[in-house]
Amino acid sequence: MRLWLQSPAHNRRPEVLQLFDELVQAIHYLRIAPNAERIHKSLFPKQVYQAQRLRQHCHYLLRATEAWLIHSSSAISIDLNLLRTYRERQLGKLFEQTYRRFLVALDQHPYRNAEYYLQRWELARERYAWDSTRGRTANLNLEEQEYFLQIATLGLKLRQACLTKAEQQISSQHIEVPMLREVSTQAQQPQYQSIPMLKMYTLALNLYNPEPDEVNFQAFTQAFDQQAHIFPTSEARDLLLLGINYGIRRINTGQKQYLRACLTLFQRGLANQLLLEQGRLDALTYNNIAGIAIRLGELSWAIDFLNTYRPKLDPRSRDAVYSLNRARIAYSQQDYKSALH
């Protein structure tokens, strides 16, 4: 980001770069709260402190930071604006070269989620726009556009439906999912079930059927094992939690056979670091994993887990959460003195 701020294409105010350095020094090296008056004096040594002037430069830094974040966090590293610009300027050779490069980049990309197919559709649409203006009406890729758009649409709708159903389980709020029956029927067609992303979300959505379906749950866990890698981390985490929450709902109705399945899903999430968000493990997840392991009698594994992931807990509650779960283990071992301690 410092290199970004050094470029006059992104920042022409040297005070903004200096402000960035001051904040980095205070927060990451000295580990102190930045002091407004001290920073103002460093940026404007010959001027009287003016809070408005400092706030204005903070605003400039914020805008430059946002631009850098957008630039650096693109999930799929192609920018169709470049292809569109070459097409509008009638730069045919550059258009063809860029189109082929983008096609290779998408083919080599590890993810195959809805956003991937949406970008394939957008790329196909640019191909169509170029070919149609060149009079190549015989080979227009209309079928390709429809195919990729349909997969992207089905994927987005199924994913949103899963998230909506999950929220309904928590809040008991009834939310109508438009066209859900039509989308589900379409997604279950053979040509779409061959798309791993659509098969995964179809199985995930079936977890919310009124009647429990052990076969569907087993198919979901198997598909997740095989296909988790085609999703970005946050999306794979959401899918994993859908499966875990289904198992916990079954456990809460007295179906203890789901304890092992839930622990296995938790273990997969830990192994793939899907349960960590920004390097932290949520206390509720920590408690759930320990609780299920204790109920299964996996005490040695539970103790190893508690010790290994203790540093990943929020420091503000770390000791209390860890102590609670060590007490649960001691209690299950009938070591009541240690449990009280």
C-alpha positions as CSV (number, residue, x, y, z in Angstrom):
1,M,0.0,0.0,0.0
2,R,2.9,2.3,0.6
3,L,4.0,1.8,-3.0
4,W,0.5,2.7,-4.1
5,L,0.6,5.9,-2.1
6,Q,4.0,6.8,-3.5
7,S,2.5,6.8,-7.1
8,P,1.3,10.2,-8.3
9,A,-1.4,8.3,-10.2
10,H,-3.0,7.5,-6.8
11,N,-1.8,10.2,-4.5
12,R,-0.3,13.6,-5.2
13,R,-0.2,14.8,-1.6
14,P,3.1,14.0,0.3
15,E,1.3,14.7,3.6
16,V,-1.0,11.7,2.9
17,L,2.0,9.3,2.6
18,Q,3.5,10.9,5.7
19,L,0.2,10.4,7.6
20,F,0.2,6.7,6.5
21,D,3.8,6.3,7.9
22,E,2.8,8.0,11.2
23,L,-0.2,5.7,11.7
24,V,1.8,2.6,10.8
25,Q,4.5,3.6,13.3
26,A,2.1,4.3,16.1
27,I,-0.2,1.3,15.6
28,H,2.1,-1.5,14.4
29,Y,5.5,-0.6,15.9
30,L,4.9,1.5,19.0
31,R,1.5,0.0,19.6
32,I,0.0,3.2,20.9
33,A,-3.1,5.1,20.1
34,P,-2.3,7.8,17.4
35,N,-2.3,11.3,18.8
36,A,-4.0,13.9,16.6
37,E,-2.0,16.9,17.7
38,R,1.4,15.1,17.5
39,I,0.6,13.8,14.0
40,H,-0.5,17.3,12.9
41,K,2.7,18.8,14.2
42,S,4.7,16.1,12.2
43,L,2.8,16.8,9.0
44,F,2.6,20.6,9.3
45,P,5.4,21.6,11.7
46,K,5.1,25.4,11.0
47,Q,1.3,25.6,11.3
48,V,-1.1,25.9,14.3
49,Y,-3.1,22.7,15.0
50,Q,-6.3,22.6,13.0
51,A,-8.4,19.5,13.5
52,Q,-10.3,20.1,10.2
53,R,-7.0,20.1,8.2
54,L,-6.0,16.7,9.8
55,R,-9.5,15.2,9.2
56,Q,-9.3,16.3,5.6
57,H,-6.0,14.4,5.1
58,C,-7.4,11.4,6.9
59,H,-10.2,11.5,4.3
60,Y,-7.7,11.6,1.5
61,L,-5.9,8.6,3.0
62,L,-9.1,6.7,3.4
63,R,-10.1,7.2,-0.2
64,A,-6.6,6.1,-1.4
65,T,-6.8,3.1,0.9
66,E,-10.2,2.0,-0.5
67,A,-8.9,2.3,-4.0
68,W,-5.9,0.1,-3.1
69,L,-8.2,-2.5,-1.3
70,I,-10.4,-2.8,-4.5
71,H,-7.3,-3.2,-6.6
72,S,-5.7,-5.8,-4.4
73,S,-8.7,-7.9,-3.5
74,S,-10.2,-9.0,-6.8
75,A,-11.1,-12.6,-6.6
76,I,-10.6,-13.2,-10.3
77,S,-7.8,-11.2,-11.8
78,I,-9.3,-10.0,-15.1
79,D,-10.7,-6.6,-15.8
80,L,-13.3,-6.7,-18.6
81,N,-13.2,-2.9,-18.8
82,L,-9.9,-3.3,-20.7
83,L,-11.5,-5.7,-23.2
84,R,-14.4,-3.3,-23.5
85,T,-12.1,-0.4,-24.2
86,Y,-10.3,-2.2,-26.9
87,R,-13.6,-3.1,-28.5
88,E,-14.9,0.4,-28.4
89,R,-11.7,1.8,-29.9
90,Q,-11.8,-0.9,-32.6
91,L,-8.3,-2.2,-31.7
92,G,-8.9,-5.7,-33.1
93,K,-5.5,-7.2,-32.5
94,L,-5.3,-6.1,-28.9
95,F,-8.9,-7.2,-28.4
96,E,-8.1,-10.7,-29.6
97,Q,-4.9,-11.0,-27.6
98,T,-6.6,-9.8,-24.4
99,Y,-9.6,-12.0,-25.0
100,R,-7.4,-15.1,-25.3
101,R,-5.4,-14.1,-22.3
102,F,-8.5,-13.6,-20.1
103,L,-10.0,-17.0,-21.3
104,V,-6.8,-18.8,-20.2
105,A,-6.8,-16.9,-16.9
106,L,-10.3,-18.0,-16.2
107,D,-9.6,-21.6,-17.2
108,Q,-6.7,-21.7,-14.8
109,H,-8.5,-20.1,-11.9
110,P,-9.1,-22.5,-9.0
111,Y,-12.7,-21.4,-8.2
112,R,-15.8,-22.6,-10.0
113,N,-18.5,-20.7,-8.0
114,A,-21.3,-18.5,-9.4
115,E,-19.0,-15.5,-9.8
116,Y,-16.7,-17.6,-12.1
117,Y,-19.6,-18.5,-14.4
118,L,-20.8,-14.9,-14.3
119,Q,-17.4,-13.7,-15.5
120,R,-17.5,-16.4,-18.2
121,W,-20.8,-14.9,-19.3
122,E,-19.5,-11.4,-19.3
123,L,-16.5,-12.5,-21.3
124,A,-18.8,-14.3,-23.8
125,R,-20.9,-11.2,-24.0
126,E,-17.8,-9.1,-25.0
127,R,-17.0,-11.7,-27.6
128,Y,-20.5,-11.4,-29.0
129,A,-20.4,-7.6,-29.0
130,W,-17.1,-7.7,-31.0
131,D,-18.2,-10.3,-33.5
132,S,-21.6,-8.8,-34.1
133,T,-20.1,-5.4,-35.0
134,R,-17.7,-7.1,-37.4
135,G,-20.5,-8.8,-39.4
136,R,-19.8,-12.3,-38.2
137,T,-23.4,-13.2,-37.7
138,A,-22.9,-16.9,-38.7
139,N,-20.9,-17.8,-35.6
140,L,-22.4,-15.6,-32.8
141,N,-22.0,-17.3,-29.4
142,L,-25.6,-16.9,-28.2
143,E,-25.8,-20.5,-26.9
144,E,-22.6,-20.0,-24.9
145,Q,-23.9,-16.8,-23.3
146,E,-27.2,-18.5,-22.3
147,Y,-25.4,-21.5,-20.9
148,F,-23.0,-19.5,-18.6
149,L,-25.7,-17.0,-17.6
150,Q,-28.1,-19.8,-16.6
151,I,-25.4,-21.6,-14.4
152,A,-24.5,-18.3,-12.8
153,T,-28.1,-17.4,-12.1
154,L,-29.0,-20.8,-10.7
155,G,-25.9,-20.7,-8.5
156,L,-26.6,-17.2,-7.1
157,K,-30.2,-18.1,-6.4
158,L,-29.5,-21.4,-4.7
159,R,-26.7,-19.8,-2.6
160,Q,-29.0,-17.0,-1.5
161,A,-31.8,-19.5,-0.8
162,C,-29.5,-21.5,1.5
163,L,-28.4,-18.3,3.4
164,T,-32.1,-17.2,3.7
165,K,-33.1,-20.7,5.0
166,A,-30.2,-20.6,7.5
167,E,-31.3,-17.2,8.8
168,Q,-34.9,-18.5,9.2
169,Q,-33.6,-21.3,11.4
170,I,-32.1,-18.7,13.8
171,S,-34.7,-15.9,13.8
172,S,-37.9,-17.9,12.9
173,Q,-38.6,-15.1,10.4
174,H,-40.5,-16.2,7.4
175,I,-38.9,-14.9,4.2
176,E,-40.4,-15.9,0.8
177,V,-37.7,-17.0,-1.7
178,P,-39.0,-16.0,-5.2
179,M,-39.0,-18.8,-7.9
180,L,-37.4,-21.3,-5.5
181,R,-39.3,-24.2,-6.9
182,E,-38.5,-23.3,-10.5
183,V,-34.9,-22.7,-9.7
184,S,-34.6,-26.0,-7.8
185,T,-36.3,-28.0,-10.6
186,Q,-34.1,-26.4,-13.2
187,A,-30.9,-27.0,-11.2
188,Q,-31.7,-30.7,-10.8
189,Q,-31.7,-31.3,-14.6
190,P,-28.9,-33.6,-15.6
191,Q,-26.9,-31.0,-17.6
192,Y,-26.8,-28.8,-14.5
193,Q,-26.2,-31.5,-11.9
194,S,-22.9,-32.2,-13.7
195,I,-21.8,-28.7,-12.5
196,P,-20.2,-29.3,-9.1
197,M,-21.2,-25.9,-7.7
198,L,-24.9,-26.5,-8.6
199,K,-24.9,-30.1,-7.2
200,M,-23.3,-28.8,-4.0
201,Y,-26.0,-26.1,-3.5
202,T,-28.8,-28.4,-4.4
203,L,-27.7,-30.9,-1.7
204,A,-27.2,-28.0,0.8
205,L,-30.7,-26.6,0.1
206,N,-32.2,-30.1,0.7
207,L,-30.8,-30.0,4.2
208,Y,-33.7,-27.6,5.0
209,N,-36.4,-30.0,3.9
210,P,-39.0,-30.6,6.7
211,E,-38.2,-34.3,6.9
212,P,-34.6,-35.3,7.8
213,D,-32.8,-37.1,4.9
214,E,-29.8,-39.1,6.0
215,V,-28.9,-40.1,2.4
216,N,-28.9,-36.4,1.3
217,F,-26.7,-35.4,4.3
218,Q,-24.2,-38.2,3.5
219,A,-24.2,-37.0,-0.1
220,F,-23.6,-33.4,1.0
221,T,-20.6,-34.3,3.2
222,Q,-19.1,-36.4,0.5
223,A,-19.6,-33.7,-2.1
224,F,-18.1,-31.1,0.3
225,D,-15.0,-33.3,0.8
226,Q,-14.5,-33.5,-3.0
227,Q,-15.5,-30.0,-4.0
228,A,-14.7,-27.5,-1.2
229,H,-11.6,-26.4,-3.1
230,I,-13.7,-24.9,-6.0
231,F,-15.1,-22.2,-3.6
232,P,-13.4,-19.2,-2.1
233,T,-12.7,-19.6,1.7
234,S,-15.6,-17.6,2.9
235,E,-18.1,-19.5,0.6
236,A,-16.6,-22.9,1.6
237,R,-17.0,-21.9,5.3
238,D,-20.6,-21.0,4.7
239,L,-21.3,-24.4,3.2
240,L,-19.4,-26.2,6.0
241,L,-21.5,-24.4,8.6
242,L,-24.7,-25.3,6.7
243,G,-23.8,-29.0,7.2
244,I,-22.7,-28.5,10.8
245,N,-25.8,-26.7,11.7
246,Y,-27.9,-29.4,10.2
247,G,-26.1,-32.0,12.3
248,I,-26.5,-29.9,15.4
249,R,-30.3,-29.6,14.8
250,R,-30.5,-33.3,14.5
251,I,-28.5,-33.8,17.7
252,N,-30.8,-31.3,19.5
253,T,-33.7,-33.6,18.6
254,G,-32.0,-36.6,20.3
255,Q,-30.4,-38.1,17.2
256,K,-27.0,-38.8,18.8
257,Q,-25.7,-40.6,15.7
258,Y,-25.0,-37.2,14.2
259,L,-22.4,-36.4,16.9
260,R,-19.7,-38.2,15.0
261,A,-20.7,-36.6,11.7
262,C,-20.6,-33.2,13.2
263,L,-17.2,-33.7,14.8
264,T,-15.8,-35.0,11.4
265,L,-17.1,-31.8,9.7
266,F,-15.6,-29.6,12.5
267,Q,-12.2,-31.5,12.1
268,R,-12.3,-30.9,8.3
269,G,-13.0,-27.3,8.9
270,L,-10.0,-27.0,11.3
271,A,-7.7,-28.9,8.9
272,N,-8.6,-26.6,6.0
273,Q,-8.6,-23.5,8.3
274,L,-12.2,-22.8,7.1
275,L,-13.4,-22.2,10.7
276,L,-10.8,-19.4,11.3
277,E,-11.8,-15.9,10.4
278,Q,-8.8,-13.5,10.3
279,G,-6.9,-16.1,12.2
280,R,-9.4,-16.2,15.1
281,L,-11.7,-19.1,16.2
282,D,-15.1,-18.0,17.5
283,A,-15.7,-19.0,21.1
284,L,-19.1,-20.6,20.3
285,T,-17.4,-22.8,17.7
286,Y,-14.7,-23.6,20.2
287,N,-17.3,-24.6,22.8
288,N,-19.3,-26.7,20.3
289,I,-16.3,-28.7,19.1
290,A,-15.1,-29.4,22.6
291,G,-18.7,-30.3,23.7
292,I,-19.2,-32.8,20.9
293,A,-15.8,-34.4,21.4
294,I,-16.5,-34.8,25.2
295,R,-19.9,-36.4,24.4
296,L,-18.2,-38.9,22.1
297,G,-15.6,-39.6,24.8
298,E,-12.7,-38.3,22.6
299,L,-11.1,-36.6,25.6
300,S,-7.5,-36.9,24.5
301,W,-8.4,-35.3,21.2
302,A,-10.4,-32.6,23.0
303,I,-7.5,-31.7,25.3
304,D,-5.2,-31.4,22.3
305,F,-7.8,-29.3,20.5
306,L,-8.3,-26.9,23.5
307,N,-4.5,-26.4,23.8
308,T,-3.8,-26.0,20.1
309,Y,-6.6,-23.5,19.4
310,R,-6.5,-21.6,22.7
311,P,-4.2,-18.9,21.1
312,K,-6.8,-18.4,18.3
313,L,-9.5,-17.3,20.7
314,D,-10.3,-13.6,21.3
315,P,-7.8,-12.5,24.0
316,R,-10.6,-10.8,26.0
317,S,-12.4,-14.1,26.7
318,R,-9.6,-16.6,26.0
319,D,-8.9,-17.7,29.6
320,A,-12.6,-18.0,30.6
321,V,-13.5,-20.0,27.5
322,Y,-10.5,-22.3,27.9
323,S,-11.1,-22.8,31.6
324,L,-14.8,-23.6,31.1
325,N,-14.0,-26.4,28.6
326,R,-11.1,-27.8,30.7
327,A,-13.7,-28.0,33.6
328,R,-16.1,-29.8,31.3
329,I,-13.5,-32.4,30.6
330,A,-12.5,-32.8,34.2
331,Y,-16.2,-33.1,35.2
332,S,-16.7,-35.9,32.6
333,Q,-13.7,-37.7,34.1
334,Q,-15.4,-37.3,37.6
335,D,-12.4,-35.2,38.7
336,Y,-14.6,-32.7,40.5
337,K,-11.7,-31.0,42.4
338,S,-10.0,-30.1,39.1
339,A,-13.4,-29.1,37.6
340,L,-14.1,-26.6,40.4
341,H,-10.6,-25.2,40.2
